Amino acid sequence: MFPELKPYLTALIIPPALLLILILLGSLFIASRPKLARRITVLSVCLFWLLSTNAFSVWLHDQVIPEYSTISAKDLKEKKSRPS
């Protein structure tokens, strides 16, 4: 498409920019569609708060990034000496 726009489009999609845009969108719809605007705004503010907390960050890290056990030099030598 437009490779020079990719960094800007990516920045708009990932939090917090997306949530800030949704809050702005919700505030723009408050006159025409107040129920939808309130839902969008409240959901965006709640998600913004949730993504900003340390507890959610730690939980998300534990869910997404795998933990590997450490390996000692002895284990490396044993594995290297064994024929595959």
C-alpha positions as protocol buffer text, in pm:
chain_id: "A"
residue {
  index: 1
  type: MET
  ca { x: 0 y: 0 z: 0 }
}
residue {
  index: 2
  type: PHE
  ca { x: 196 y: 302 z: 126 }
}
residue {
  index: 3
  type: PRO
  ca { x: 509 y: 177 z: 305 }
}
residue {
  index: 4
  type: GLU
  ca { x: 597 y: 524 z: 428 }
}
residue {
  index: 5
  type: LEU
  ca { x: 266 y: 540 z: 619 }
}
residue {
  index: 6
  type: LYS
  ca { x: 315 y: 207 z: 797 }
}
residue {
  index: 7
  type: PRO
  ca { x: 481 y: 349 z: 1113 }
}
residue {
  index: 8
  type: TYR
  ca { x: 207 y: 609 z: 1151 }
}
residue {
  index: 9
  type: LEU
  ca { x: -75 y: 361 z: 1097 }
}
residue {
  index: 10
  type: THR
  ca { x: 86 y: 119 z: 1341 }
}
residue {
  index: 11
  type: ALA
  ca { x: 112 y: 392 z: 1604 }
}
residue {
  index: 12
  type: LEU
  ca { x: -259 y: 466 z: 1564 }
}
residue {
  index: 13
  type: ILE
  ca { x: -361 y: 103 z: 1609 }
}
residue {
  index: 14
  type: ILE
  ca { x: -166 y: 5 z: 1920 }
}
residue {
  index: 15
  type: PRO
  ca { x: -261 y: 130 z: 2266 }
}
residue {
  index: 16
  type: PRO
  ca { x: -285 y: 395 z: 2399 }
}
residue {
  index: 17
  type: ALA
  ca { x: -352 y: 586 z: 2076 }
}
residue {
  index: 18
  type: LEU
  ca { x: -640 y: 360 z: 1972 }
}
residue {
  index: 19
  type: LEU
  ca { x: -811 y: 398 z: 2309 }
}
residue {
  index: 20
  type: LEU
  ca { x: -765 y: 776 z: 2306 }
}
residue {
  index: 21
  type: ILE
  ca { x: -917 y: 788 z: 1957 }
}
residue {
  index: 22
  type: LEU
  ca { x: -1213 y: 579 z: 2078 }
}
residue {
  index: 23
  type: ILE
  ca { x: -1265 y: 814 z: 2374 }
}
residue {
  index: 24
  type: LEU
  ca { x: -1262 y: 1110 z: 2134 }
}
residue {
  index: 25
  type: LEU
  ca { x: -1501 y: 928 z: 1900 }
}
residue {
  index: 26
  type: GLY
  ca { x: -1736 y: 855 z: 2189 }
}
residue {
  index: 27
  type: SER
  ca { x: -1736 y: 1219 z: 2295 }
}
residue {
  index: 28
  type: LEU
  ca { x: -1814 y: 1327 z: 1938 }
}
residue {
  index: 29
  type: PHE
  ca { x: -2119 y: 1095 z: 1922 }
}
residue {
  index: 30
  type: ILE
  ca { x: -2263 y: 1213 z: 2256 }
}
residue {
  index: 31
  type: ALA
  ca { x: -2514 y: 1448 z: 2089 }
}
residue {
  index: 32
  type: SER
  ca { x: -2638 y: 1217 z: 1813 }
}
residue {
  index: 33
  type: ARG
  ca { x: -2616 y: 873 z: 1978 }
}
residue {
  index: 34
  type: PRO
  ca { x: -2574 y: 918 z: 2353 }
}
residue {
  index: 35
  type: LYS
  ca { x: -2619 y: 553 z: 2453 }
}
residue {
  index: 36
  type: LEU
  ca { x: -2357 y: 425 z: 2206 }
}
residue {
  index: 37
  type: ALA
  ca { x: -2124 y: 714 z: 2286 }
}
residue {
  index: 38
  type: ARG
  ca { x: -2145 y: 642 z: 2659 }
}
residue {
  index: 39
  type: ARG
  ca { x: -2067 y: 272 z: 2604 }
}
residue {
  index: 40
  type: ILE
  ca { x: -1771 y: 347 z: 2378 }
}
residue {
  index: 41
  type: THR
  ca { x: -1633 y: 606 z: 2618 }
}
residue {
  index: 42
  type: VAL
  ca { x: -1675 y: 395 z: 2933 }
}
residue {
  index: 43
  type: LEU
  ca { x: -1530 y: 83 z: 2770 }
}
residue {
  index: 44
  type: SER
  ca { x: -1234 y: 277 z: 2633 }
}
residue {
  index: 45
  type: VAL
  ca { x: -1160 y: 446 z: 2965 }
}
residue {
  index: 46
  type: CYS
  ca { x: -1182 y: 112 z: 3150 }
}
residue {
  index: 47
  type: LEU
  ca { x: -951 y: -58 z: 2901 }
}
residue {
  index: 48
  type: PHE
  ca { x: -713 y: 238 z: 2916 }
}
residue {
  index: 49
  type: TRP
  ca { x: -701 y: 207 z: 3295 }
}
residue {
  index: 50
  type: LEU
  ca { x: -662 y: -173 z: 3281 }
}
residue {
  index: 51
  type: LEU
  ca { x: -376 y: -159 z: 3032 }
}
residue {
  index: 52
  type: SER
  ca { x: -206 y: 102 z: 3250 }
}
residue {
  index: 53
  type: THR
  ca { x: -197 y: -111 z: 3564 }
}
residue {
  index: 54
  type: ASN
  ca { x: 108 y: -308 z: 3667 }
}
residue {
  index: 55
  type: ALA
  ca { x: -95 y: -611 z: 3775 }
}
residue {
  index: 56
  type: PHE
  ca { x: -244 y: -654 z: 3427 }
}
residue {
  index: 57
  type: SER
  ca { x: 98 y: -606 z: 3272 }
}
residue {
  index: 58
  type: VAL
  ca { x: 245 y: -883 z: 3485 }
}
residue {
  index: 59
  type: TRP
  ca { x: -51 y: -1114 z: 3416 }
}
residue {
  index: 60
  type: LEU
  ca { x: -29 y: -1050 z: 3041 }
}
residue {
  index: 61
  type: HIS
  ca { x: 346 y: -1114 z: 3047 }
}
residue {
  index: 62
  type: ASP
  ca { x: 290 y: -1447 z: 3223 }
}
residue {
  index: 63
  type: GLN
  ca { x: 25 y: -1547 z: 2969 }
}
residue {
  index: 64
  type: VAL
  ca { x: 203 y: -1444 z: 2650 }
}
residue {
  index: 65
  type: ILE
  ca { x: 578 y: -1479 z: 2705 }
}
residue {
  index: 66
  type: PRO
  ca { x: 699 y: -1833 z: 2782 }
}
residue {
  index: 67
  type: GLU
  ca { x: 935 y: -1889 z: 3074 }
}
residue {
  index: 68
  type: TYR
  ca { x: 1233 y: -2116 z: 3022 }
}
residue {
  index: 69
  type: SER
  ca { x: 1429 y: -2272 z: 3304 }
}
residue {
  index: 70
  type: THR
  ca { x: 1793 y: -2179 z: 3334 }
}
residue {
  index: 71
  type: ILE
  ca { x: 2052 y: -2430 z: 3224 }
}
residue {
  index: 72
  type: SER
  ca { x: 2381 y: -2485 z: 3401 }
}
residue {
  index: 73
  type: ALA
  ca { x: 2723 y: -2526 z: 3246 }
}
residue {
  index: 74
  type: LYS
  ca { x: 2726 y: -2889 z: 3362 }
}
residue {
  index: 75
  type: ASP
  ca { x: 2404 y: -2962 z: 3173 }
}
residue {
  index: 76
  type: LEU
  ca { x: 2547 y: -2800 z: 2861 }
}
residue {
  index: 77
  type: LYS
  ca { x: 2862 y: -3011 z: 2879 }
}
residue {
  index: 78
  type: GLU
  ca { x: 2659 y: -3330 z: 2926 }
}
residue {
  index: 79
  type: LYS
  ca { x: 2435 y: -3245 z: 2633 }
}
residue {
  index: 80
  type: LYS
  ca { x: 2733 y: -3160 z: 2415 }
}
residue {
  index: 81
  type: SER
  ca { x: 2916 y: -3482 z: 2500 }
}
residue {
  index: 82
  type: ARG
  ca { x: 2614 y: -3703 z: 2415 }
}
residue {
  index: 83
  type: PRO
  ca { x: 2597 y: -3802 z: 2047 }
}
residue {
  index: 84
  type: SER
  ca { x: 2276 y: -3697 z: 1876 }
}
